[in-house]
Amino acid sequence: MSPTPTAAPAIELIGIDKKFGAVHANKNINLTVAKGSIHGIIGENGAGKSTLMSILYGFYHADAGSIRINGETTVIDDSQAAITAGIGMVHQHFMLVENFSVLENVILGVEGGALLGGGVSEARSALKRLEADYGLEVDPDAIIEELPVGLQQRVEILKALYRGAEILILDEPTGVLTPAEADHLFKILGVLRDQGKTIVLITHKLREIMAITDTVSVMRRGEMVATRRTTETTVEELAELMVGRRVLLHVEKGPAAPSDIVLSVRNLTVKDGRGVTMVDNVSFDVRAGEVVGIAGVAGNGQSELLEAITGIRKPTSGEILFHGKPVTGFDSARLRALGLGHIPEDRHHMGLVLGFEESENSVLGYHRDARYGRGPLLDLDACREDAKTKIEKYDIRPPNCRLKTANFSGGNQQKIVVAREIERDPALLVVGQPTRGVDIGAIEFIHRRLIAMRDAGKAVLLVSVELDEIRSLSDRILVMFAGHVVGEKTPDTGEQTLGLMMAGIAA
Amino acid sequence: MSTASVPLPNWITYGLMPFLNLVVAFLISGVVVWFIGESPLDAVTLLLQGALGNGEGIGFTLYYATNFIFTGLSVAVAYHAGLFNIGSEGQAYVGGLGAALASLALDHYVPWYVTMPFAVVGAAIFGAAWALIPAWLQAKRGSHIVITTIMFNFIGAAMMVYVLVHVLIVPGKMAPETRVFLEGGQLPKLDWLIALFGGKIGAAPFNVSFLIALVMCFVVWVLIWRTKLGYEIRTLGASPTAAIYAGIPYVKTVIITMLISGGLAGMMALNPVLGASARLQVEFVGGAGFVGIAVSLMGRSHPIGIVLAAILFGVLYQGGDALSFDMPKITRDMIVVIQGLVILFAGALEYLFRPAIVRVWQRFGKA
């Protein structure tokens, strides 16, 4: 591999085409990534980014088209072939054995013989070398589950490099990182590029694209719609290319008019299933007519706090007041009857039953209502009429209330949940990750609905790991770290300040 | 590539695929028959003739099918809630006690149609009671329902033997069984139904229980798909976390579901106890509870599917008897092998042909 100026591109995808039944996931995709560059691929969910990368990594076979690596046509029919071709992948969800050490994880699958001894010492020195070359420091004997997420991700990168990867694919690498950890990752990626590695970054966060990539490709509905030099494009242009129309990136809203306290949380402590204290002595109020946002890196107790407030998990101690009356330990059915709406963090496991038809999900939690059937009977026609109204009002597509919920896209599934909870007109709406895995068009819609709730004098409690979302929707921001509320800020607080608080560094 | 997510029309999923599975099961059974030196074609002819060839055969086939409909429904209701009730066998056995007590108490005084509702309720209550403790243990203590219901099958069997040998036995007799019920404690045969189609019921014990089974099919359909309780049962089965989110009470729903499941299993006893032998005998269930698991799997936990699957197993039971009578080389055990193959292909391997069918469908089906 001579570094001549006319070196062949690291990756060339030529006419890649892939169908899943009726879904055309990739339409005649052409992509060229230069050696020693960072190339971003953005697109909404379902645009075909992951399918394309899965083809490159050998998880799927393309129906048509070919792949060239360093100018040579290469057949990649499984991940082993991808590794041989020098391609490494860092998945969104880490593929690590939690109770193994870093070293053990790195050599997993390339142990080099039946006895571990030789491979281990070889790997140890190789890790030292990689550490020196790329600034990827990590203790080889640390146990994975004891490492913070940022370091676990570093182990994934080390794994790929140890297998001789020249091309690294990272799938949504910053989803679980604090802003500071993300910046650190970008620095490492910069070093890797400078050392001649080629990096493909899949993301839906425009900020990251602008911060770190050299070139960027935009995918929409299975097609590669544009490729730009990052320096020659703008966030607005990319957003428009992704969605196919102009997008409002910021929510337009007037000042809040908070009035009576709707929700009071007093000295609340919550333990998770393993008995670990996840929420520690937390107190706050939410008033009618305001959006209170809870910022924090995932896993700092926000989920458990939400579950305690919405009656899914029993708190260990403390008190929850709703309109001044104690409701601690009520189950979700009783809270719903009192006027608490809940858009859960995880729509697949909580908010929806994916095997049900859409109309059945549009009554979940409210199915005991008299309007959905007298006495013990469930009136399917009433459910379907109700679902049709919501489908129209929330533009849920396809507009078919008999369709199985699993067959709706992520954004439309979320709209089913949002419609169900908002249409009940609750006094308090508790919202977890309202736009996780939701495309930009639907994000805009959901954000507007939440602000409309606030303006109608309802209380909204919002938990999100997307700092942008928290900042643009909230009237007050509470930051959670390690189970504590470490501070309250206004939404115009800088991202860096909030980021430091989320990392537990400043208050 | 995965083809699991490709939607297929219902006639393929519910018609063609089970049919293909059945054909393959019979083809392999044919090979087995051929190995032991009999003609597969003769065997299948004998089997079908024995099961469906005359009024008496049909009567026996439907008599067995009645057992399997009850136990199949029992397994299906629990399955909708995500509970695997292996205890239908024991629940049916204990249900027999409830049915028999009603008949023993009433048969001297009233005609059968007065006894019947008491026997139905008695069987259901006793069956449900036998499901209550495993249900409670699952709901409150998290003891796995598969383990507890299996154990309760053994406990039930031992208890019934005790009751029959020490309590209900006719004094001075050797057989561990109750006295024969008078006509007021029996369910009449459906000879008129067979006669309607020009057949003669002969010795077949096909009786009114079959109609009760069909009514219960409708009741179960309404329960699962047209009531709020059914909605909660299905939610719990499909997504326990969504059930918590929706405020569906886990303990209550599990217990009620298992009571219904046990009650349906208990009603199975009506057929052999009041309909066929007119007395309570040891081991009258004869494995019907376990066949119910296969019937429910094959019928996709839907009443219509369960009726069809129950009739299929009725054919195998009755046809198998006829076959082993006419072809002595094919023993009872061989029939069990064939049943096992049907269960294997129709239950465990139900999606065996799906990928191939999807490919054919994608190429030719969608124009």
Interface residues (C-beta under 8 A of the other chain):
Chain A: F20 G21 A22 Y60 H61 T310 G311 I312 D331 S332 A333 R334 L335 R336 H342 P344 D346 H349 M350 G351 L352 V353 L354 G355 F356 E360 L364 G365 H367 R368 Y372 G373 P376 L377 L378 L380 N407
Chain B: M1 S5 V6 P7 W225 R226 T227 K228 L229 G230 Y231 E232 R234 T235 A238 S239 T241 A242 I244 Y245 A246 G247 I248 P249 V358 Q362 K366
